[in-house]
């Protein structure tokens, strides 16, 4: 990685924790940490490029991942790799701080067409709706 975070692959730049600089982990546990702690959990994933706002903006990559207790009563961790991911993670950080369930996020009306819809769809997927 060079001083501009370019990796050995010309189309890939390093970001976040892999840069070994400032750490940007703000929300909960990783799936590996949950397994190491022996906790029961479920995972849902949603691809932000599947929502209309991403399509309009031409965003073709991304992931929203939720890790929660099997019923979704407690969010254990979340990962967002997407355009505006730094903005999107705030909703999940607030939800975890306020101990909101995954269902409560899924039932929250999210403005359309916006990128935060991807958080709603990841939540909806988790609770099976």
VMD Tcl script that draws the C-alpha trace (Angstrom):
set ca {
  {0.00 0.00 0.00}
  {1.38 3.41 -0.90}
  {0.84 6.81 0.76}
  {-2.42 7.18 -1.22}
  {-3.70 3.77 -0.02}
  {-3.28 2.15 -3.43}
  {-2.73 -1.59 -3.20}
  {-0.78 -3.81 -5.57}
  {-3.99 -4.09 -7.61}
  {-4.45 -0.91 -9.70}
  {-8.22 -0.81 -9.19}
  {-8.24 -1.41 -5.40}
  {-7.51 1.09 -2.63}
  {-7.22 0.20 1.05}
  {-9.72 1.70 3.49}
  {-10.66 1.45 7.13}
  {-9.01 -1.03 9.44}
  {-6.75 -2.65 6.83}
  {-4.73 0.56 6.53}
  {-3.28 0.00 10.03}
  {-3.80 3.71 10.68}
  {-6.85 5.11 12.37}
  {-9.33 2.37 13.13}
  {-12.88 2.98 11.93}
  {-14.74 0.19 13.68}
  {-17.69 1.84 15.39}
  {-20.46 -0.77 15.64}
  {-20.42 -3.99 17.60}
  {-18.84 -7.37 16.96}
  {-17.65 -9.13 13.85}
  {-19.11 -12.49 12.93}
  {-15.79 -14.09 13.92}
  {-15.93 -12.46 17.37}
  {-19.52 -13.64 17.87}
  {-18.48 -17.22 17.00}
  {-15.45 -17.03 19.31}
  {-17.73 -15.95 22.16}
  {-20.02 -18.91 21.47}
  {-23.09 -16.73 20.95}
  {-26.12 -17.84 18.95}
  {-26.66 -15.45 16.06}
  {-28.12 -14.90 12.65}
  {-26.85 -12.90 9.70}
  {-28.52 -11.02 6.90}
  {-26.89 -9.38 3.93}
  {-28.21 -6.86 1.46}
  {-26.57 -5.36 -1.57}
  {-27.10 -1.57 -1.69}
  {-26.72 -1.55 -5.50}
  {-30.11 -3.31 -5.59}
  {-31.98 -0.19 -4.42}
  {-33.16 2.52 -6.77}
  {-30.99 5.29 -5.31}
  {-27.84 3.28 -5.95}
  {-28.99 2.48 -9.46}
  {-29.63 6.19 -10.10}
  {-26.17 7.09 -8.72}
  {-24.45 4.31 -10.65}
  {-23.19 2.55 -7.50}
  {-22.51 -1.04 -8.50}
  {-20.85 -2.47 -5.39}
  {-21.59 -2.76 -1.71}
  {-22.81 -4.77 1.23}
  {-24.87 -4.19 4.36}
  {-24.46 -7.03 6.86}
  {-26.36 -7.38 10.13}
  {-25.36 -9.78 12.91}
  {-27.99 -10.23 15.60}
  {-29.42 -12.70 18.08}
  {-31.51 -15.37 16.31}
  {-34.80 -13.53 16.86}
  {-33.25 -10.18 16.05}
  {-33.93 -8.74 19.51}
  {-30.34 -7.55 19.88}
  {-28.03 -6.31 17.15}
  {-24.58 -7.72 17.87}
  {-22.74 -6.07 15.00}
  {-23.07 -4.52 11.58}
  {-20.83 -3.94 8.59}
  {-21.39 -1.57 5.72}
  {-19.17 -1.49 2.69}
  {-20.85 0.91 0.31}
  {-20.94 4.38 -1.10}
  {-21.82 6.61 1.87}
  {-21.26 3.69 4.24}
  {-19.91 6.12 6.84}
  {-23.28 7.88 6.80}
  {-25.34 4.69 6.77}
  {-23.65 3.13 9.81}
  {-25.04 5.90 12.03}
  {-28.53 4.42 11.93}
  {-27.22 1.08 13.18}
  {-24.99 2.67 15.82}
  {-28.01 4.57 17.16}
  {-30.18 1.43 17.03}
  {-27.59 -0.52 19.01}
  {-27.16 2.27 21.55}
  {-30.92 2.49 22.06}
  {-31.28 -1.32 22.04}
  {-33.69 -1.35 19.12}
  {-34.51 -4.70 17.59}
  {-33.93 -5.64 13.97}
  {-37.73 -5.74 13.57}
  {-38.00 -2.14 14.78}
  {-35.55 -1.05 12.09}
  {-37.44 -3.09 9.48}
  {-40.72 -1.45 10.51}
  {-39.28 2.08 10.36}
  {-40.30 4.01 7.26}
  {-37.21 4.97 5.28}
  {-37.43 7.76 2.72}
  {-37.48 6.70 -0.93}
  {-35.28 6.70 -2.93}
  {-32.38 6.89 -0.46}
  {-29.32 4.83 0.40}
  {-30.54 4.16 3.98}
  {-33.21 1.93 2.45}
  {-30.46 -0.68 2.24}
  {-30.37 -0.83 6.07}
  {-34.14 -1.35 6.08}
  {-33.92 -4.12 3.49}
  {-31.12 -5.90 5.38}
  {-33.35 -5.73 8.48}
  {-36.42 -6.90 6.60}
  {-34.43 -9.82 5.23}
  {-33.28 -10.75 8.74}
  {-36.83 -10.94 10.13}
  {-38.06 -12.80 7.05}
  {-40.41 -10.26 5.55}
}
mol new
graphics top color blue
foreach p $ca { graphics top sphere $p radius 0.5 }
foreach p [lrange $ca 0 end-1] q [lrange $ca 1 end] { graphics top cylinder $p $q radius 0.2 }
display resetview
